[in-house]
Amino acid sequence: MNSLQINYWLKQHWKLLVGVFFGILILGTIIFQIVYPNSRMLPNANVDGVSLGWMKRTDAAKKLDDLYGEQTLKIYFGKNEAAFQAPKMSEMGIAVSNEARLAAISYPFYLRIIPGSFLWAGTAPKEDDMEYVYDKKKIETYTQSKVGDGCSIEPRDATLKVVESQLQLVPSAPGGECDITQFQQALAQVKPSSDSEKNKVTISIVEKPAAVDDDRARELATTLNNRLKEPMNIAVDKETDTIPGRIVMGWLDFKSDIPPESLKDSDIKAKLAFSVNKDRMKVYVDTNIAAKLIKEPGVSKVSTLDFKETSRVNGAGGREVDMDAALASVEAYINNKTSTAVAATRDVGPTMQYTRTYTPTSNGMAALLAQFAQDNPGTYGLAFTELSGVRNLRQASFNADTPFKSAGAESLYIAYAALMEQRTGVIRTVDTIAGNRNYTDCLKALVQRSDESCRTGFYQVMGHKTTTARGAELGLKSTIFAGKDTTTSTNDLHKVVTGFAKNQIARVEGGQQLLSYMEADQDNGGIGKGVTKGRVAHMVGESGTFHNDSSVVYSTDKGNYVLTVLSDGSSWEKITDLTKKIQALRQQKMGPNDR
């Protein structure tokens, strides 16, 4: 059959072809509908506004359950028009189960043989068919956490807020007391709805009125709106600027001013008071006014030798905004006590720039420690003791008796106590101290890593009394053992590390073993990183802003020394810098009479 014959046949039989096509389509659709699994939702299924088409019924039910759990419940007390809270249903233990509800959606055989019925069959179930589930324990926990066992709700005083260019009332709300059991029962009767407006519950209370009522707040709003309806004049140096009233309103904070209980029967009543928020005002001043007032200070250059000033070139003073005085002036303007606010200023001294030099003496070392603490951020306790390398050994300290959080550095004290208790037989080497670690394992971990679990383990085995007594043997004067809150001083830690370095502590019992553990610690930040020639045995502690390091430095060119740094608000990098300065000072040659 050629193409002409085919075209002729198609023209004669096109209706037949169309009928066959639609017949196949209808038959295919019916077959698809007959075999469509009951375990899945129909393609166009929509329940409570949620599209569930093609999903397994179990997955669809879970999706609906989760969405209902995300719905919020507005909780009202008494006649309050504002909700006390609007937590999620799931947070309170209120839930739904849609499994049986969706299982009830049927697609019977008679509908399956109707072509295209899969697009519209399946009546959406009503919300009332849901199963409601209540976790009473969770409801109880929620109510007690929010209102306590006494079901007490604090009143909310009236206040003000800025709306466009006006201060408007935020109404007061009474508080009071409710029946906690009734509260819990009411929550256990809530039926979550897909309509958020229906998700609310009201709990009756014995009302207690707010201290500051709406009338008091309106009075203040009227006064402030009248005062700030025009821009505020503010003197800026020799000029007068203006600040829009709505900007000034944005600086205001409001607080209830409630007279003391002793005056409750007097004529003095609670009122709403305002104050100017310094931070918000400062943002505006820094952006719009400060540049007209600030004068950058100069630099004073000062040279020192040890503690003595050897030269000074004074720089010019500067000027900055005095925010406290400016704020007081703005408040005076708002209170109608002055017609113009003042952007007050104050003089500031020049920036100090020091050129420090030191003599290679104990006095020079003391000056280095004190001035390092002065010139760097943080608080320090510092101590230095020279052990060898020069004829007249030097030592110096700064703020060395001040207690600091030990931050784990007390591990050395506890290691000493454990060592002594083991040598007297109170602790055996096979005794388990922490987890599956014995005495030997924990002693090493304690000194090398300030291991907290081992520190706690030894402390529990020995007890506070024994630990404190062993500390007294070491000569600790400013140390208080209190777990994570243990404090110590630079002098205490420095004395102990120096004693181990001189082999004066636990000479027979194995004190040098602890020193070898300190040297085996490979964490060479802090003091260790500042030592370029030699090796370090150190005891460190770190917690939050506290960085502590006490080290024996075995220098290969200038002899050995002990350096101890306790600090709050410093860093390991700063401790490294101090070490480098001490190393540099020790490189200077000492005179025969230098000490």
Buried (B, 14 or more C-beta within 10 A) or exposed (E): EEEEEEEEEEEEEEEEEEEEEEEEEEEEBBEEBEEBEEEBBBEBBEBBEEBBEEBBBEEBBBBBBEBBBEBBBBBBBBEBEEBBBEBEBBBBBBBBBBBEBBBEBEBEEEBBEEBEBBEEBBEBBEBEEBEBEBBEEBBBBBBBEBBEEEBBBEBBBBBBEBEEEBBEBBBBBBBBBBBBEEBBEBBBEBEBBBEEEEBBBBBBBEBBEBBBBBEBBBEBBEBBBEBBEEBBBBBBEEEEBEBEBBBBBBBBEBEBBBBEEEEEEEEEBBBBEBEBBBEBBBEBBEEEBBEEBBEEBBBBBBBBBBEEEEEEEEBEEBBBBBBEBBBBBBBBBBEEEBEEBBBBBEEBEBEEEEEBBBBBBBBBBBBBBBBBBEEBEBBBBBBBBBBEBBEEBBBBBBBBEBBBBBBBBBBBBBBBBBBBBBEEEEBEEEBBBBEEBBBEBBBBBBBBBBBBBBBBBBBEBBEEEBBBEBBEEBEBEBBBBEEEEBBBBBBBBBBBBBBBBBEEBBEEBBBBBBBEBBBEBEEBBBBBBBBEEBEBBBBBBBBEBBBBBBBBBBBEEBBBBBBBBBBBBBBBEBBBBBBBBBBEBBEBEBEEEBE
